[in-house]
Amino acid sequence: MRTADARAVLVGQKVKFTLEQQEQENPGRVRIDWLRFTVPLDAVIRTDRALLNLTALDLMDQRGRDVVRMAHGTEPDVYTSAHMVTLAGARLLVGMLGCLEVGQVEAKGMDYYSARTGLFFAGETVGWVLAGGKASNQAATVHFNLFGSALLQIPRERLARIAEFVSAAGGKITRVDLALDVWLGHRVEDVRTAYLDGEFDVRGKRPGQREHGSWTLGHSRTFEVGSRETGKMFRGYEKGDEQFGHEAGSEWLRYEVEVRDNHRVIDTDVLIRPADFFAGAYPFCARMLAEQQAEFEAQTIRTVPELADVTAEAAVQRVVRWIKRTAAPSIVAAFDLGGDLLAEIIESERHRMPRRLLGIDGTHLRSSFQKVAEALAPAAAPSLIGAV
């Protein structure tokens, strides 16, 4: 038992030393502690000539392939394609980062993928590349899962390569954990106080919270806010107790924001500017960074409704630009010279909608037209509402 305890302390000291060294080159103080992203199948298979003819069908699991092939009257063959793709994906990522190693291909999968290849550092598994699945839409993707132990070894500038790769491939980040370590002077009880004071409120609403660990005895404690179901969760916990054991009396606290793609769209810029997105998660997070004298500009991660607002506004702006460039002279002539003509046209054609605006919710359209109108017209401009 003493040997295990000694090893845990040794590992903890190594982790702490590495993090302290990285902080010296990180003015934002926040780092990526977990990363998962998915890219389309072709982003990986095009890097290996032997895989160029693969399709999503080739990567479905054996049962799924058998069902499809039997329906087409063909014989099922040996299932190996997903294994080959995970290996190609691992080689691609390792080549991109230059600091991890490709591990063994494994027949078993995880997270509903059917095959995986490990990513290694110093003989330890630090991540996975996953491919194959029962459903064709999943089989048409490749998934990368990097643990905190992997990201501890990846220089910050190389994360930009992942951001470029995901963006260029049309992929998406499905999970990212943003971590801020504070070594002295903070208590996890203060997170609970901040929660009660409203520093985690979002649009006037207070998210749920949970407490884990020995709060009665005062060690190994975690205070959580939010939930994975909503796509955003905060954790403040006694990292020193986790790394060294509570008997060591370490004051090391970690503040962590976990973001998932549940109802959210995670910008790849989070890999380049993690402090900005950490600060934008909750007011408490921004205050912590300010106290640590970190460099940041708070930015929120958009929810799906917010993305719909942006999409609607962009469509409205294009429609308005077309009106100004193309239809404006006719509209002005009808308004100035046509008497009730313009009003009659509006009434008779009200049922029609520009093709560009079809499928967009009416509430989003109305607010978008208002925003565009406010941007185009000075506040003192006379209103034409009711003029026709």
ChimeraX attribute file (.defattr): number of C-alpha atoms within 10 A of each C-alpha:
attribute: neighborCount
match mode: 1-to-1
recipient: residues
	/A:1	6
	/A:2	7
	/A:3	8
	/A:4	9
	/A:5	12
	/A:6	12
	/A:7	13
	/A:8	16
	/A:9	18
	/A:10	14
	/A:11	14
	/A:12	19
	/A:13	15
	/A:14	12
	/A:15	15
	/A:16	18
	/A:17	12
	/A:18	13
	/A:19	15
	/A:20	14
	/A:21	11
	/A:22	17
	/A:23	16
	/A:24	9
	/A:25	10
	/A:26	14
	/A:27	14
	/A:28	21
	/A:29	23
	/A:30	25
	/A:31	27
	/A:32	26
	/A:33	20
	/A:34	21
	/A:35	23
	/A:36	19
	/A:37	21
	/A:38	22
	/A:39	21
	/A:40	19
	/A:41	24
	/A:42	18
	/A:43	18
	/A:44	23
	/A:45	22
	/A:46	14
	/A:47	14
	/A:48	14
	/A:49	8
	/A:50	11
	/A:51	16
	/A:52	12
	/A:53	10
	/A:54	17
	/A:55	16
	/A:56	20
	/A:57	20
	/A:58	21
	/A:59	31
	/A:60	27
	/A:61	23
	/A:62	19
	/A:63	13
	/A:64	17
	/A:65	23
	/A:66	16
	/A:67	12
	/A:68	16
	/A:69	15
	/A:70	12
	/A:71	10
	/A:72	9
	/A:73	9
	/A:74	10
	/A:75	11
	/A:76	14
	/A:77	11
	/A:78	6
	/A:79	14
	/A:80	15
	/A:81	20
	/A:82	29
	/A:83	24
	/A:84	20
	/A:85	28
	/A:86	28
	/A:87	24
	/A:88	22
	/A:89	28
	/A:90	28
	/A:91	22
	/A:92	18
	/A:93	21
	/A:94	16
	/A:95	13
	/A:96	15
	/A:97	19
	/A:98	12
	/A:99	15
	/A:100	23
	/A:101	21
	/A:102	23
	/A:103	22
	/A:104	14
	/A:105	22
	/A:106	15
	/A:107	12
	/A:108	12
	/A:109	20
	/A:110	13
	/A:111	9
	/A:112	14
	/A:113	24
	/A:114	22
	/A:115	27
	/A:116	31
	/A:117	29
	/A:118	21
	/A:119	28
	/A:120	20
	/A:121	16
	/A:122	8
	/A:123	9
	/A:124	13
	/A:125	18
	/A:126	22
	/A:127	27
	/A:128	26
	/A:129	32
	/A:130	33
	/A:131	34
	/A:132	33
	/A:133	29
	/A:134	18
	/A:135	17
	/A:136	18
	/A:137	13
	/A:138	20
	/A:139	25
	/A:140	21
	/A:141	23
	/A:142	26
	/A:143	25
	/A:144	23
	/A:145	20
	/A:146	19
	/A:147	18
	/A:148	18
	/A:149	17
	/A:150	21
	/A:151	19
	/A:152	18
	/A:153	15
	/A:154	16
	/A:155	13
	/A:156	18
	/A:157	11
	/A:158	15
	/A:159	20
	/A:160	18
	/A:161	16
	/A:162	18
	/A:163	21
	/A:164	13
	/A:165	17
	/A:166	19
	/A:167	16
	/A:168	11
	/A:169	16
	/A:170	11
	/A:171	20
	/A:172	20
	/A:173	24
	/A:174	20
	/A:175	19
	/A:176	23
	/A:177	23
	/A:178	23
	/A:179	24
	/A:180	24
	/A:181	20
	/A:182	17
	/A:183	15
	/A:184	10
	/A:185	8
	/A:186	14
	/A:187	15
	/A:188	22
	/A:189	15
	/A:190	12
	/A:191	22
	/A:192	19
	/A:193	11
	/A:194	13
	/A:195	19
	/A:196	12
	/A:197	10
	/A:198	16
	/A:199	18
	/A:200	23
	/A:201	17
	/A:202	12
	/A:203	6
	/A:204	8
	/A:205	9
	/A:206	15
	/A:207	15
	/A:208	13
	/A:209	15
	/A:210	12
	/A:211	15
	/A:212	11
	/A:213	14
	/A:214	11
	/A:215	14
	/A:216	7
	/A:217	8
	/A:218	11
	/A:219	19
	/A:220	18
	/A:221	21
	/A:222	23
	/A:223	22
	/A:224	21
	/A:225	22
	/A:226	19
	/A:227	17
	/A:228	14
	/A:229	11
	/A:230	15
	/A:231	20
	/A:232	22
	/A:233	21
	/A:234	25
	/A:235	21
	/A:236	25
	/A:237	26
	/A:238	24
	/A:239	24
	/A:240	24
	/A:241	20
	/A:242	18
	/A:243	19
	/A:244	20
	/A:245	17
	/A:246	16
	/A:247	9
	/A:248	11
	/A:249	11
	/A:250	17
	/A:251	18
	/A:252	20
	/A:253	24
	/A:254	19
	/A:255	25
	/A:256	23
	/A:257	25
	/A:258	23
	/A:259	28
	/A:260	22
	/A:261	21
	/A:262	16
	/A:263	16
	/A:264	19
	/A:265	19
	/A:266	23
	/A:267	16
	/A:268	21
	/A:269	15
	/A:270	23
	/A:271	25
	/A:272	19
	/A:273	20
	/A:274	24
	/A:275	29
	/A:276	22
	/A:277	26
	/A:278	35
	/A:279	24
	/A:280	18
	/A:281	22
	/A:282	19
	/A:283	17
	/A:284	20
	/A:285	23
	/A:286	22
	/A:287	13
	/A:288	16
	/A:289	20
	/A:290	14
	/A:291	9
	/A:292	15
	/A:293	12
	/A:294	16
	/A:295	15
	/A:296	21
	/A:297	14
	/A:298	18
	/A:299	16
	/A:300	14
	/A:301	21
	/A:302	15
	/A:303	16
	/A:304	14
	/A:305	12
	/A:306	15
	/A:307	15
	/A:308	16
	/A:309	18
	/A:310	15
	/A:311	16
	/A:312	24
	/A:313	22
	/A:314	14
	/A:315	20
	/A:316	23
	/A:317	16
	/A:318	13
	/A:319	16
	/A:320	18
	/A:321	13
	/A:322	12
	/A:323	14
	/A:324	12
	/A:325	9
	/A:326	11
	/A:327	12
	/A:328	14
	/A:329	12
	/A:330	11
	/A:331	14
	/A:332	12
	/A:333	12
	/A:334	16
	/A:335	16
	/A:336	11
	/A:337	10
	/A:338	12
	/A:339	12
	/A:340	12
	/A:341	13
	/A:342	17
	/A:343	14
	/A:344	12
	/A:345	11
	/A:346	12
	/A:347	10
	/A:348	9
	/A:349	9
	/A:350	9
	/A:351	7
	/A:352	9
	/A:353	10
	/A:354	9
	/A:355	8
	/A:356	12
	/A:357	17
	/A:358	11
	/A:359	9
	/A:360	14
	/A:361	12
	/A:362	12
	/A:363	10
	/A:364	19
	/A:365	19
	/A:366	13
	/A:367	14
	/A:368	21
	/A:369	18
	/A:370	14
	/A:371	14
	/A:372	15
	/A:373	14
	/A:374	12
	/A:375	10
	/A:376	10
	/A:377	11
	/A:378	9
	/A:379	10
	/A:380	6
	/A:381	8
	/A:382	8
	/A:383	9
	/A:384	7
	/A:385	6
	/A:386	5
	/A:387	7
	/A:388	12
